[in-house]
Amino acid sequence: MEYKHFSHHHKLKVHQLNEGQAIRCSGCQRLCHKTPVVGCLQCDFFLHTLCYSAERYVEKHSSHSQHPLILIPKPTYCSGSFICNICGETGSSFSYCCTICEIDLHLHCAFAPKKVSHNSHQHELQFSKDIEGEVPDEFCKICNKLLSARHHCYYCNSCRFGAHIYCVINEVEPDYGSSASETTSSNTEGLVTNELTAEEMMVQLQKLQLEMQMTTALAQMIASFKPII
């Protein structure tokens, strides 16, 4: 059976990976260790089944509830890359974005599990930001590189144990459609496409841009108003 996905011009097929075989997902750029994957052998294009089924449109996300986020296959910036507002790392493939506010999220960061168990620590780690106003430990306990208080991390408050999202998530499956989104529903069981048409996406973007223009114009009018004394 063949499947159509918005991010690729060819139809995709389900492929089984051989034991020990690892390929890189074209959506999240993480390695695919488990079977099956959906892909195009001709283009060396593969997606985790979860990345394939990720919601195309998220009405409200906990990290940016002002506007909807839309899943795009490639960054629209001239650099060809983006900086994730959750983890602070760059990306060059799938991202959830708000073009109005220039918010960009890695696919796996957008739906990173709120709580995880990891072999680097005996306690459950919480998906956190601004822990007591700052990150108490400045270095990731997994890679020993600097942690930034401006971005999310996984943290155990009782042990003051912090780790980068990408250090933890490499061994944990993202929960696409999880409570990280307040209103989106989960469609990760099976190969399901739940996407907006190009026309619907354009209508949504135009509506948001019009609202922003009206808000800006109103603010400028109020700022220029001089009361009569």
N, CA and C atoms as a LAMMPS dump frame, in Angstrom:
ITEM: TIMESTEP
0
ITEM: NUMBER OF ATOMS
687
ITEM: BOX BOUNDS ff ff ff
-5.0000000000000000e+02 5.0000000000000000e+02
-5.0000000000000000e+02 5.0000000000000000e+02
-5.0000000000000000e+02 5.0000000000000000e+02
ITEM: ATOMS id mol type element x y z
1 1 1 N 0.842 -1.191 0
2 1 2 C 0 0 0
3 1 3 C 0.885 1.251 0
4 2 1 N 0.438 2.275 -0.702
5 2 2 C 1.182 3.526 -0.786
6 2 3 C 0.443 4.633 -0.049
7 3 1 N 1.216 5.592 0.45
8 3 2 C 0.648 6.681 1.235
9 3 3 C 1.162 8.01 0.703
10 4 1 N 0.335 9.015 0.785
11 4 2 C 0.711 10.365 0.368
12 4 3 C 0.966 11.225 1.595
13 5 1 N 2.066 11.985 1.553
14 5 2 C 2.388 12.898 2.654
15 5 3 C 2.725 14.267 2.082
16 6 1 N 2.283 15.307 2.772
17 6 2 C 2.442 16.667 2.253
18 6 3 C 3.9 17.065 2.021
19 7 1 N 4.846 16.429 2.711
20 7 2 C 6.247 16.848 2.684
21 7 3 C 7.048 16.25 1.534
22 8 1 N 6.443 15.318 0.78
23 8 2 C 7.22 14.639 -0.26
24 8 3 C 6.383 14.449 -1.517
25 9 1 N 7.018 14.603 -2.685
26 9 2 C 6.297 14.574 -3.955
27 9 3 C 5.994 13.168 -4.456
28 10 1 N 6.692 12.167 -3.921
29 10 2 C 6.396 10.782 -4.299
30 10 3 C 5.514 10.119 -3.239
31 11 1 N 4.816 9.078 -3.639
32 11 2 C 4.059 8.299 -2.669
33 11 3 C 5.022 7.462 -1.834
34 12 1 N 4.667 7.243 -0.578
35 12 2 C 5.533 6.552 0.365
36 12 3 C 5.015 5.149 0.643
37 13 1 N 5.954 4.267 0.967
38 13 2 C 5.602 2.899 1.323
39 13 3 C 6.165 2.556 2.697
40 14 1 N 5.549 1.58 3.326
41 14 2 C 6.037 1.104 4.623
42 14 3 C 7.227 0.178 4.386
43 15 1 N 8.314 0.416 5.138
44 15 2 C 9.52 -0.387 5.01
45 15 3 C 9.899 -0.959 6.378
46 16 1 N 10.342 -2.183 6.383
47 16 2 C 10.822 -2.822 7.598
48 16 3 C 12.345 -2.694 7.652
49 17 1 N 12.876 -2.247 8.773
50 17 2 C 14.315 -2.151 8.929
51 17 3 C 14.88 -3.487 9.401
52 18 1 N 16.03 -3.839 8.868
53 18 2 C 16.71 -5.046 9.327
54 18 3 C 17.298 -4.817 10.713
55 19 1 N 17.499 -5.869 11.448
56 19 2 C 18.061 -5.756 12.789
57 19 3 C 19.43 -5.075 12.731
58 20 1 N 19.594 -4.041 13.541
59 20 2 C 20.848 -3.306 13.571
60 20 3 C 20.929 -2.186 12.555
61 21 1 N 19.974 -2.136 11.633
62 21 2 C 19.978 -1.08 10.619
63 21 3 C 19.41 0.205 11.209
64 22 1 N 20.033 1.32 10.872
65 22 2 C 19.562 2.614 11.371
66 22 3 C 19.609 3.629 10.244
67 23 1 N 18.498 4.302 10.007
68 23 2 C 18.449 5.39 9.039
69 23 3 C 17.928 6.625 9.753
70 24 1 N 18.143 7.777 9.137
71 24 2 C 17.746 9.025 9.785
72 24 3 C 16.401 9.495 9.254
73 25 1 N 15.514 9.848 10.17
74 25 2 C 14.19 10.347 9.811
75 25 3 C 14.322 11.723 9.163
76 26 1 N 13.691 11.909 8.016
77 26 2 C 13.737 13.192 7.316
78 26 3 C 12.85 14.24 7.98
79 27 1 N 12.026 13.817 8.934
80 27 2 C 11.155 14.759 9.623
81 27 3 C 11.783 15.356 10.859
82 28 1 N 12.225 14.492 11.773
83 28 2 C 12.777 14.975 13.045
84 28 3 C 14.298 14.887 13.1
85 29 1 N 14.911 14.264 12.078
86 29 2 C 16.359 14.102 11.995
87 29 3 C 16.928 13.18 13.063
88 30 1 N 16.077 12.438 13.761
89 30 2 C 16.54 11.443 14.718
90 30 3 C 16.668 10.094 14.011
91 31 1 N 17.486 9.22 14.568
92 31 2 C 17.67 7.91 13.96
93 31 3 C 16.421 7.052 14.117
94 32 1 N 16.135 6.266 13.099
95 32 2 C 15.041 5.309 13.142
96 32 3 C 15.638 3.945 13.476
97 33 1 N 15.433 3.505 14.689
98 33 2 C 15.953 2.205 15.096
99 33 3 C 14.882 1.129 15.034
100 34 1 N 13.636 1.566 15.101
101 34 2 C 12.54 0.613 15.213
102 34 3 C 11.777 0.519 13.903
103 35 1 N 11.124 -0.579 13.706
104 35 2 C 10.297 -0.768 12.515
105 35 3 C 8.842 -0.532 12.885
106 36 1 N 8.001 -0.151 11.93
107 36 2 C 8.361 0.141 10.554
108 36 3 C 8.64 1.627 10.363
109 37 1 N 9.088 1.99 9.15
110 37 2 C 9.203 3.39 8.76
111 37 3 C 8.438 3.569 7.46
112 38 1 N 8.075 4.814 7.163
113 38 2 C 7.384 5.118 5.914
114 38 3 C 8.353 5.914 5.059
115 39 1 N 8.564 5.515 3.817
116 39 2 C 9.579 6.225 3.063
117 39 3 C 9.542 6.018 1.571
118 40 1 N 10.488 6.706 0.92
119 40 2 C 10.684 6.652 -0.513
120 40 3 C 12.134 6.239 -0.757
121 41 1 N 12.337 5.017 -1.211
122 41 2 C 13.693 4.518 -1.451
123 41 3 C 14.402 5.313 -2.536
124 42 1 N 13.669 5.762 -3.521
125 42 2 C 14.245 6.505 -4.633
126 42 3 C 14.931 7.792 -4.177
127 43 1 N 14.342 8.431 -3.169
128 43 2 C 14.862 9.72 -2.698
129 43 3 C 15.585 9.613 -1.358
130 44 1 N 15.692 8.403 -0.833
131 44 2 C 16.289 8.192 0.482
132 44 3 C 15.578 9.071 1.52
133 45 1 N 14.257 9.065 1.451
134 45 2 C 13.402 9.878 2.319
135 45 3 C 12.6 8.927 3.202
136 46 1 N 12.76 9.063 4.527
137 46 2 C 12.072 8.171 5.461
138 46 3 C 11.509 8.961 6.633
139 47 1 N 10.406 8.486 7.173
140 47 2 C 9.77 9.106 8.334
141 47 3 C 9.411 8.034 9.356
142 48 1 N 9.648 8.365 10.652
143 48 2 C 9.018 7.546 11.682
144 48 3 C 7.517 7.541 11.432
145 49 1 N 6.843 6.469 11.795
146 49 2 C 5.389 6.47 11.648
147 49 3 C 4.748 7.58 12.492
148 50 1 N 5.356 7.905 13.637
149 50 2 C 4.84 9.001 14.454
150 50 3 C 5.031 10.343 13.772
151 51 1 N 6.179 10.545 13.113
152 51 2 C 6.423 11.799 12.396
153 51 3 C 5.491 11.904 11.19
154 52 1 N 5.256 10.781 10.542
155 52 2 C 4.322 10.747 9.413
156 52 3 C 2.925 11.186 9.857
157 53 1 N 2.511 10.758 11.043
158 53 2 C 1.145 10.989 11.513
159 53 3 C 0.985 12.248 12.355
160 54 1 N 2.049 13.017 12.517
161 54 2 C 1.986 14.214 13.368
162 54 3 C 0.94 15.194 12.86
163 55 1 N 0.247 15.816 13.782
164 55 2 C -0.782 16.795 13.438
165 55 3 C -0.197 17.91 12.567
166 56 1 N -0.913 18.26 11.513
167 56 2 C -0.454 19.322 10.605
168 56 3 C -0.735 20.708 11.183
169 57 1 N -1.706 20.781 12.068
170 57 2 C -2.166 22.076 12.57
171 57 3 C -2.486 21.949 14.048
172 58 1 N -1.868 22.793 14.873
173 58 2 C -2.112 22.772 16.316
174 58 3 C -2.705 24.125 16.707
175 59 1 N -3.946 24.094 17.167
176 59 2 C -4.642 25.352 17.451
177 59 3 C -4.009 26.1 18.613
178 60 1 N -3.72 25.393 19.711
179 60 2 C -3.085 26.021 20.876
180 60 3 C -2.019 25.097 21.425
181 61 1 N -0.81 25.608 21.525
182 61 2 C 0.284 24.844 22.096
183 61 3 C 0.696 25.51 23.39
184 62 1 N 1.082 24.741 24.376
185 62 2 C 1.385 25.296 25.696
186 62 3 C 2.53 26.307 25.666
187 63 1 N 3.434 26.202 24.68
188 63 2 C 4.554 27.137 24.616
189 63 3 C 4.221 28.393 23.827
190 64 1 N 3.099 28.372 23.082
191 64 2 C 2.701 29.539 22.289
192 64 3 C 1.205 29.444 22.009
193 65 1 N 0.417 29.949 22.936
194 65 2 C -1.032 29.804 22.84
195 65 3 C -1.703 30.957 22.089
196 66 1 N -0.927 32.004 21.749
197 66 2 C -1.531 33.165 21.088
198 66 3 C -2.032 32.858 19.683
199 67 1 N -1.278 32.051 18.955
200 67 2 C -1.628 31.743 17.572
201 67 3 C -1.458 30.246 17.31
202 68 1 N -2.128 29.749 16.284
203 68 2 C -1.935 28.342 15.908
204 68 3 C -0.517 28.104 15.38
205 69 1 N -0.068 26.876 15.472
206 69 2 C 1.207 26.462 14.898
207 69 3 C 0.927 25.531 13.723
208 70 1 N 1.688 25.696 12.656
209 70 2 C 1.514 24.875 11.461
210 70 3 C 2.792 24.092 11.209
211 71 1 N 2.64 22.82 10.917
212 71 2 C 3.785 21.963 10.634
213 71 3 C 4.241 22.195 9.204
214 72 1 N 5.505 22.601 9.032
215 72 2 C 6.056 22.812 7.696
216 72 3 C 7.262 21.89 7.493
217 73 1 N 7.511 21.444 6.252
218 73 2 C 8.593 20.483 6.016
219 73 3 C 9.981 21.083 6.001
220 74 1 N 10.093 22.376 5.669
221 74 2 C 11.396 23.039 5.606
222 74 3 C 11.273 24.453 6.159
223 75 1 N 12.334 24.958 6.824
224 75 2 C 12.291 26.338 7.321
225 75 3 C 12.125 27.324 6.172
226 76 1 N 11.423 28.404 6.427
227 76 2 C 11.194 29.422 5.398
228 76 3 C 12.246 30.525 5.434
229 77 1 N 13.158 30.482 6.397
230 77 2 C 14.194 31.503 6.499
231 77 3 C 15.24 31.319 5.406
232 78 1 N 15.87 32.413 4.997
233 78 2 C 16.858 32.348 3.922
234 78 3 C 18.063 31.495 4.306
235 79 1 N 18.303 31.345 5.595
236 79 2 C 19.424 30.517 6.059
237 79 3 C 19.16 29.028 5.862
238 80 1 N 17.886 28.674 5.672
239 80 2 C 17.533 27.271 5.524
240 80 3 C 17.491 26.516 6.837
241 81 1 N 17.544 27.248 7.951
242 81 2 C 17.506 26.614 9.267
243 81 3 C 16.71 27.488 10.231
244 82 1 N 16.421 26.952 11.4
245 82 2 C 15.709 27.7 12.433
246 82 3 C 16.317 27.371 13.789
247 83 1 N 16.016 28.193 14.78
248 83 2 C 16.427 27.924 16.157
249 83 3 C 15.176 27.592 16.96
250 84 1 N 15.159 26.415 17.538
251 84 2 C 13.983 25.957 18.292
252 84 3 C 13.815 26.789 19.556
253 85 1 N 12.605 27.305 19.765
254 85 2 C 12.326 28.136 20.94
255 85 3 C 12.202 27.336 22.222
256 86 1 N 12.154 26.017 22.114
257 86 2 C 12.069 25.193 23.312
258 86 3 C 13.446 24.741 23.782
259 87 1 N 14.25 24.184 22.865
260 87 2 C 15.549 23.643 23.289
261 87 3 C 16.729 24.542 22.955
262 88 1 N 16.544 25.514 22.034
263 88 2 C 17.62 26.428 21.687
264 88 3 C 18.57 25.923 20.625
265 89 1 N 18.332 24.7 20.111
266 89 2 C 19.197 24.129 19.084
267 89 3 C 18.639 24.433 17.69
268 90 1 N 19.502 24.347 16.682
269 90 2 C 19.08 24.607 15.318
270 90 3 C 18.375 23.388 14.72
271 91 1 N 17.638 23.616 13.653
272 91 2 C 16.98 22.547 12.923
273 91 3 C 16.872 22.929 11.461
274 92 1 N 16.72 21.928 10.59
275 92 2 C 16.636 22.211 9.154
276 92 3 C 15.581 21.355 8.464
277 93 1 N 14.721 20.722 9.251
278 93 2 C 13.69 19.879 8.646
279 93 3 C 12.32 20.286 9.185
280 94 1 N 11.482 19.311 9.574
281 94 2 C 10.137 19.626 10.036
282 94 3 C 10.171 20.577 11.238
283 95 1 N 9.214 21.488 11.264
284 95 2 C 9.071 22.352 12.435
285 95 3 C 7.629 22.822 12.54
286 96 1 N 7.213 23.051 13.78
287 96 2 C 5.943 23.722 14.017
288 96 3 C 6.248 25.207 14.13
289 97 1 N 5.583 26.024 13.331
290 97 2 C 5.942 27.44 13.319
291 97 3 C 4.728 28.352 13.367
292 98 1 N 4.985 29.544 13.897
293 98 2 C 4.047 30.661 13.843
294 98 3 C 4.773 31.753 13.069
295 99 1 N 4.356 32.012 11.847
296 99 2 C 5.046 32.976 11.005
297 99 3 C 4.888 34.408 11.511
298 100 1 N 3.828 34.654 12.259
299 100 2 C 3.599 36.005 12.78
300 100 3 C 4.625 36.346 13.856
301 101 1 N 4.866 35.418 14.765
302 101 2 C 5.755 35.668 15.909
303 101 3 C 7.148 35.079 15.721
304 102 1 N 7.374 34.409 14.586
305 102 2 C 8.649 33.736 14.313
306 102 3 C 8.994 32.749 15.435
307 103 1 N 7.99 31.953 15.784
308 103 2 C 8.172 30.86 16.738
309 103 3 C 8.409 29.575 15.952
310 104 1 N 9.446 28.841 16.318
311 104 2 C 9.771 27.6 15.617
312 104 3 C 10.086 26.517 16.646
313 105 1 N 9.496 25.353 16.467
314 105 2 C 9.708 24.239 17.387
315 105 3 C 10.089 22.983 16.622
316 106 1 N 11.122 22.29 17.102
317 106 2 C 11.381 20.964 16.565
318 106 3 C 10.134 20.111 16.717
319 107 1 N 9.939 19.191 15.808
320 107 2 C 8.803 18.279 15.9
321 107 3 C 8.821 17.519 17.215
322 108 1 N 9.992 16.999 17.601
323 108 2 C 10.063 16.2 18.835
324 108 3 C 10.031 17.071 20.09
325 109 1 N 10.449 18.337 19.987
326 109 2 C 10.361 19.236 21.15
327 109 3 C 8.924 19.687 21.391
328 110 1 N 8.183 19.884 20.313
329 110 2 C 6.797 20.339 20.434
330 110 3 C 5.958 19.362 21.23
331 111 1 N 6.284 18.06 21.131
332 111 2 C 5.522 17.043 21.835
333 111 3 C 6.409 16.183 22.717
334 112 1 N 7.427 16.816 23.297
335 112 2 C 8.286 16.094 24.24
336 112 3 C 7.454 15.668 25.447
337 113 1 N 7.622 14.445 25.929
338 113 2 C 6.848 13.978 27.094
339 113 3 C 7.081 14.878 28.305
340 114 1 N 6.036 15.11 29.076
341 114 2 C 6.143 15.955 30.26
342 114 3 C 6.967 15.298 31.364
343 115 1 N 6.929 13.964 31.414
344 115 2 C 7.711 13.224 32.405
345 115 3 C 8.366 12.044 31.708
346 116 1 N 9.624 11.8 32.025
347 116 2 C 10.322 10.664 31.415
348 116 3 C 11.185 9.947 32.447
349 117 1 N 11.43 8.692 32.192
350 117 2 C 12.421 7.938 32.952
351 117 3 C 13.619 7.74 32.037
352 118 1 N 14.807 7.977 32.578
353 118 2 C 16.017 7.877 31.766
354 118 3 C 17.086 7.128 32.543
355 119 1 N 17.885 6.355 31.829
356 119 2 C 18.877 5.525 32.513
357 119 3 C 20.009 6.325 33.152
358 120 1 N 20.048 7.637 32.92
359 120 2 C 21.089 8.469 33.519
360 120 3 C 20.753 8.896 34.949
361 121 1 N 19.492 8.676 35.363
362 121 2 C 19.084 9.145 36.691
363 121 3 C 18.029 8.217 37.284
364 122 1 N 18.06 8.054 38.582
365 122 2 C 17.18 7.092 39.24
366 122 3 C 15.747 7.59 39.407
367 123 1 N 15.54 8.912 39.308
368 123 2 C 14.197 9.471 39.48
369 123 3 C 13.614 9.912 38.137
370 124 1 N 12.319 10.082 38.127
371 124 2 C 11.644 10.584 36.942
372 124 3 C 12.036 12.035 36.695
373 125 1 N 12.214 12.398 35.438
374 125 2 C 12.615 13.757 35.075
375 125 3 C 11.411 14.524 34.541
376 126 1 N 11.321 15.797 34.933
377 126 2 C 10.213 16.656 34.526
378 126 3 C 10.652 17.586 33.402
379 127 1 N 9.762 17.788 32.437
380 127 2 C 9.978 18.761 31.36
381 127 3 C 9.772 20.144 31.956
382 128 1 N 10.823 20.95 32.059
383 128 2 C 10.754 22.158 32.883
384 128 3 C 11.418 23.351 32.22
385 129 1 N 11.016 24.525 32.69
386 129 2 C 11.66 25.788 32.341
387 129 3 C 11.528 26.727 33.529
388 130 1 N 12.543 27.594 33.693
389 130 2 C 12.534 28.58 34.783
390 130 3 C 12.339 27.919 36.145
391 131 1 N 13.163 26.924 36.427
392 131 2 C 13.104 26.234 37.707
393 131 3 C 13.627 27.156 38.792
394 132 1 N 12.733 27.572 39.678
395 132 2 C 13.098 28.484 40.753
396 132 3 C 13.822 29.717 40.212
397 133 1 N 13.412 30.16 39.002
398 133 2 C 13.979 31.367 38.425
399 133 3 C 15.243 31.153 37.627
400 134 1 N 15.89 30.015 37.777
401 134 2 C 17.115 29.735 37.034
402 134 3 C 17.414 28.24 37.112
403 135 1 N 18.311 27.796 36.261
404 135 2 C 18.742 26.408 36.338
405 135 3 C 19.861 26.321 37.355
406 136 1 N 19.68 25.653 38.501
407 136 2 C 20.692 25.631 39.56
408 136 3 C 22.024 25.06 39.101
409 137 1 N 22.002 23.98 38.333
410 137 2 C 23.233 23.413 37.796
411 137 3 C 23.426 23.916 36.376
412 138 1 N 24.605 24.422 36.066
413 138 2 C 24.825 25.046 34.783
414 138 3 C 25.183 24.051 33.684
415 139 1 N 25.428 22.805 34.042
416 139 2 C 25.871 21.846 33.048
417 139 3 C 24.957 20.619 33.017
418 140 1 N 24.717 20.14 31.799
419 140 2 C 23.906 18.945 31.589
420 140 3 C 24.613 17.746 32.211
421 141 1 N 23.868 16.949 32.954
422 141 2 C 24.447 15.793 33.627
423 141 3 C 24.738 14.633 32.674
424 142 1 N 24.251 14.749 31.437
425 142 2 C 24.496 13.68 30.468
426 142 3 C 25.684 14.005 29.564
427 143 1 N 25.701 15.223 28.981
428 143 2 C 26.775 15.572 28.047
429 143 3 C 27.809 16.524 28.636
430 144 1 N 27.53 17.067 29.858
431 144 2 C 28.432 17.993 30.545
432 144 3 C 28.614 19.328 29.833
433 145 1 N 27.692 19.634 28.918
434 145 2 C 27.728 20.944 28.258
435 145 3 C 26.757 21.891 28.955
436 146 1 N 26.907 23.181 28.665
437 146 2 C 26.156 24.221 29.36
438 146 3 C 24.65 24.089 29.166
439 147 1 N 23.904 24.274 30.241
440 147 2 C 22.446 24.375 30.19
441 147 3 C 22.06 25.85 30.171
442 148 1 N 21.044 26.187 29.409
443 148 2 C 20.586 27.571 29.342
444 148 3 C 19.287 27.73 30.12
445 149 1 N 19.229 28.734 30.982
446 149 2 C 18.012 28.992 31.758
447 149 3 C 16.895 29.532 30.87
448 150 1 N 17.222 29.934 29.652
449 150 2 C 16.214 30.477 28.733
450 150 3 C 15.415 29.389 28.046
451 151 1 N 15.902 28.163 28.099
452 151 2 C 15.242 27.083 27.368
453 151 3 C 14.826 25.947 28.299
454 152 1 N 13.95 25.109 27.79
455 152 2 C 13.465 23.972 28.562
456 152 3 C 14.558 22.918 28.731
457 153 1 N 14.401 22.131 29.755
458 153 2 C 15.289 20.999 29.974
459 153 3 C 14.5 19.931 30.728
460 154 1 N 15.101 18.785 30.943
461 154 2 C 14.52 17.772 31.828
462 154 3 C 15.227 17.87 33.165
463 155 1 N 14.425 17.835 34.24
464 155 2 C 14.992 18.19 35.537
465 155 3 C 14.392 17.361 36.675
466 156 1 N 15.24 17.02 37.621
467 156 2 C 14.802 16.395 38.872
468 156 3 C 15.099 17.393 39.978
469 157 1 N 14.059 17.969 40.534
470 157 2 C 14.225 19.046 41.508
471 157 3 C 14.874 18.563 42.804
472 158 1 N 14.52 17.363 43.257
473 158 2 C 15.048 16.867 44.53
474 158 3 C 16.552 16.609 44.462
475 159 1 N 17.049 16.261 43.287
476 159 2 C 18.481 15.949 43.144
477 159 3 C 19.245 17.057 42.416
478 160 1 N 18.527 18.098 42
479 160 2 C 19.153 19.177 41.231
480 160 3 C 19.892 18.598 40.023
481 161 1 N 19.178 17.726 39.323
482 161 2 C 19.734 17.041 38.167
483 161 3 C 19.06 17.589 36.914
484 162 1 N 19.836 18.189 36.022
485 162 2 C 19.288 18.748 34.793
486 162 3 C 19.948 18.152 33.565
487 163 1 N 19.186 18.052 32.471
488 163 2 C 19.724 17.503 31.226
489 163 3 C 19.031 18.163 30.04
490 164 1 N 19.787 18.351 28.957
491 164 2 C 19.219 18.887 27.73
492 164 3 C 18.08 18.002 27.229
493 165 1 N 17.107 18.608 26.563
494 165 2 C 16.021 17.848 25.963
495 165 3 C 16.56 16.841 24.963
496 166 1 N 17.478 17.298 24.088
497 166 2 C 17.971 16.413 23.033
498 166 3 C 18.84 15.292 23.576
499 167 1 N 19.431 15.48 24.744
500 167 2 C 20.205 14.393 25.346
501 167 3 C 19.288 13.293 25.867
502 168 1 N 18.127 13.696 26.352
503 168 2 C 17.172 12.731 26.905
504 168 3 C 16.298 12.136 25.812
505 169 1 N 15.841 12.977 24.886
506 169 2 C 14.831 12.553 23.918
507 169 3 C 15.379 11.557 22.91
508 170 1 N 16.699 11.479 22.766
509 170 2 C 17.281 10.507 21.847
510 170 3 C 16.888 9.08 22.204
511 171 1 N 16.574 8.849 23.477
512 171 2 C 16.22 7.508 23.922
513 171 3 C 14.764 7.406 24.363
514 172 1 N 13.98 8.47 24.1
515 172 2 C 12.572 8.484 24.515
516 172 3 C 11.716 8.883 23.328
517 173 1 N 10.633 8.17 23.093
518 173 2 C 9.739 8.496 21.998
519 173 3 C 8.913 9.737 22.335
520 174 1 N 8.879 10.743 21.431
521 174 2 C 7.987 11.881 21.644
522 174 3 C 6.541 11.423 21.664
523 175 1 N 5.686 12.204 22.303
524 175 2 C 4.271 11.866 22.415
525 175 3 C 3.475 12.827 21.549
526 176 1 N 3.525 12.64 20.225
527 176 2 C 2.836 13.542 19.312
528 176 3 C 1.339 13.491 19.583
529 177 1 N 0.766 14.664 19.818
530 177 2 C -0.638 14.725 20.158
531 177 3 C -0.859 14.653 21.654
532 178 1 N 0.192 14.892 22.471
533 178 2 C 0.08 14.784 23.927
534 178 3 C -0.481 16.055 24.532
535 179 1 N -0.432 16.155 25.857
536 179 2 C -0.974 17.318 26.555
537 179 3 C -0.146 18.565 26.335
538 180 1 N 0.986 18.471 25.631
539 180 2 C 1.735 19.681 25.28
540 180 3 C 0.859 20.594 24.441
541 181 1 N -0.09 20.013 23.72
542 181 2 C -1.084 20.788 23.001
543 181 3 C -2.384 20.718 23.779
544 182 1 N -3.025 21.863 23.961
545 182 2 C -4.215 21.887 24.798
546 182 3 C -5.456 21.39 24.065
547 183 1 N -5.453 21.481 22.732
548 183 2 C -6.685 21.165 22.023
549 183 3 C -6.528 20.128 20.942
550 184 1 N -5.324 19.835 20.509
551 184 2 C -5.166 18.871 19.421
552 184 3 C -5.436 17.459 19.906
553 185 1 N -5.951 16.617 19.035
554 185 2 C -6.22 15.227 19.38
555 185 3 C -5.114 14.347 18.84
556 186 1 N -4.965 13.151 19.433
557 186 2 C -3.902 12.237 19.026
558 186 3 C -4.366 11.38 17.86
559 187 1 N -3.515 11.334 16.809
560 187 2 C -3.803 10.494 15.657
561 187 3 C -2.572 9.695 15.287
562 188 1 N -1.879 9.182 16.279
563 188 2 C -0.628 8.498 16.012
564 188 3 C -0.792 6.987 15.906
565 189 1 N -2.006 6.482 16.048
566 189 2 C -2.208 5.052 15.897
567 189 3 C -2.508 4.758 14.431
568 190 1 N -1.595 4.035 13.789
569 190 2 C -1.752 3.742 12.375
570 190 3 C -1.234 4.883 11.526
571 191 1 N -1.334 4.744 10.219
572 191 2 C -0.845 5.764 9.301
573 191 3 C -2.018 6.626 8.9
574 192 1 N -2.195 7.724 9.629
575 192 2 C -3.352 8.573 9.411
576 192 3 C -2.887 9.948 8.998
577 193 1 N -3.426 10.5 7.941
578 193 2 C -3.109 11.868 7.558
579 193 3 C -4.228 12.758 8.06
580 194 1 N -3.865 13.737 8.847
581 194 2 C -4.828 14.696 9.365
582 194 3 C -4.254 16.074 9.1
583 195 1 N -4.427 16.557 7.872
584 195 2 C -3.757 17.772 7.49
585 195 3 C -4.724 18.75 6.856
586 196 1 N -4.39 20.026 6.927
587 196 2 C -5.167 21.044 6.256
588 196 3 C -4.805 21.048 4.778
589 197 1 N -5.754 21.423 3.955
590 197 2 C -5.425 21.618 2.552
591 197 3 C -4.641 22.912 2.419
592 198 1 N -3.994 23.108 1.278
593 198 2 C -3.221 24.337 1.054
594 198 3 C -4.12 25.563 1.156
595 199 1 N -5.358 25.439 0.642
596 199 2 C -6.288 26.572 0.683
597 199 3 C -6.674 26.912 2.126
598 200 1 N -6.922 25.873 2.938
599 200 2 C -7.298 26.109 4.337
600 200 3 C -6.158 26.753 5.106
601 201 1 N -4.934 26.321 4.823
602 201 2 C -3.773 26.913 5.493
603 201 3 C -3.621 28.38 5.116
604 202 1 N -3.809 28.701 3.844
605 202 2 C -3.689 30.091 3.397
606 202 3 C -4.757 30.956 4.05
607 203 1 N -5.974 30.427 4.171
608 203 2 C -7.053 31.188 4.822
609 203 3 C -6.697 31.486 6.275
610 204 1 N -6.175 30.466 6.989
611 204 2 C -5.795 30.647 8.388
612 204 3 C -4.681 31.692 8.527
613 205 1 N -3.652 31.58 7.676
614 205 2 C -2.529 32.523 7.742
615 205 3 C -2.995 33.938 7.413
616 206 1 N -3.824 34.094 6.378
617 206 2 C -4.318 35.414 6.003
618 206 3 C -5.176 36.024 7.108
619 207 1 N -5.969 35.174 7.756
620 207 2 C -6.81 35.644 8.863
621 207 3 C -5.953 36.159 10.016
622 208 1 N -4.903 35.396 10.371
623 208 2 C -4.016 35.803 11.453
624 208 3 C -3.243 37.072 11.106
625 209 1 N -2.769 37.16 9.861
626 209 2 C -2.032 38.343 9.434
627 209 3 C -2.916 39.58 9.444
628 210 1 N -4.186 39.42 9.025
629 210 2 C -5.13 40.536 9.044
630 210 3 C -5.384 40.997 10.475
631 211 1 N -5.545 40.044 11.401
632 211 2 C -5.763 40.402 12.802
633 211 3 C -4.569 41.17 13.365
634 212 1 N -3.353 40.735 13.016
635 212 2 C -2.158 41.43 13.478
636 212 3 C -2.075 42.827 12.889
637 213 1 N -2.411 42.986 11.605
638 213 2 C -2.382 44.304 10.968
639 213 3 C -3.381 45.251 11.615
640 214 1 N -4.571 44.73 11.922
641 214 2 C -5.596 45.564 12.566
642 214 3 C -5.164 45.971 13.964
643 215 1 N -4.55 45.031 14.702
644 215 2 C -4.069 45.331 16.054
645 215 3 C -2.971 46.382 16.01
646 216 1 N -2.037 46.256 15.054
647 216 2 C -0.942 47.223 14.912
648 216 3 C -1.476 48.599 14.55
649 217 1 N -2.44 48.648 13.6
650 217 2 C -3.012 49.917 13.173
651 217 3 C -3.737 50.611 14.336
652 218 1 N -4.466 49.822 15.142
653 218 2 C -5.174 50.387 16.291
654 218 3 C -4.196 50.94 17.315
655 219 1 N -3.1 50.198 17.561
656 219 2 C -2.092 50.665 18.515
657 219 3 C -1.45 51.953 18.048
658 220 1 N -1.176 52.066 16.749
659 220 2 C -0.565 53.282 16.202
660 220 3 C -1.533 54.462 16.303
661 221 1 N -2.818 54.21 16.076
662 221 2 C -3.822 55.268 16.155
663 221 3 C -3.948 55.79 17.587
664 222 1 N -3.936 54.854 18.553
665 222 2 C -4.017 55.24 19.969
666 222 3 C -2.786 56.029 20.383
667 223 1 N -1.612 55.582 19.901
668 223 2 C -0.36 56.254 20.264
669 223 3 C -0.287 57.664 19.711
670 224 1 N -0.92 57.889 18.544
671 224 2 C -0.848 59.21 17.894
672 224 3 C -1.923 60.177 18.405
673 225 1 N -2.86 59.636 19.195
674 225 2 C -3.96 60.46 19.686
675 225 3 C -3.471 61.439 20.756
676 226 1 N -3.785 62.71 20.566
677 226 2 C -3.393 63.736 21.539
678 226 3 C -4.662 64.366 22.128
679 227 1 N -4.839 64.211 23.411
680 227 2 C -6.049 64.773 24.047
681 227 3 C -6.079 66.304 23.98
682 228 1 N -7.264 66.836 23.803
683 228 2 C -7.431 68.306 23.764
684 228 3 C -7.469 68.84 25.193
685 229 1 N -6.583 69.791 25.475
686 229 2 C -6.506 70.376 26.819
687 229 3 C -7.207 71.733 26.809
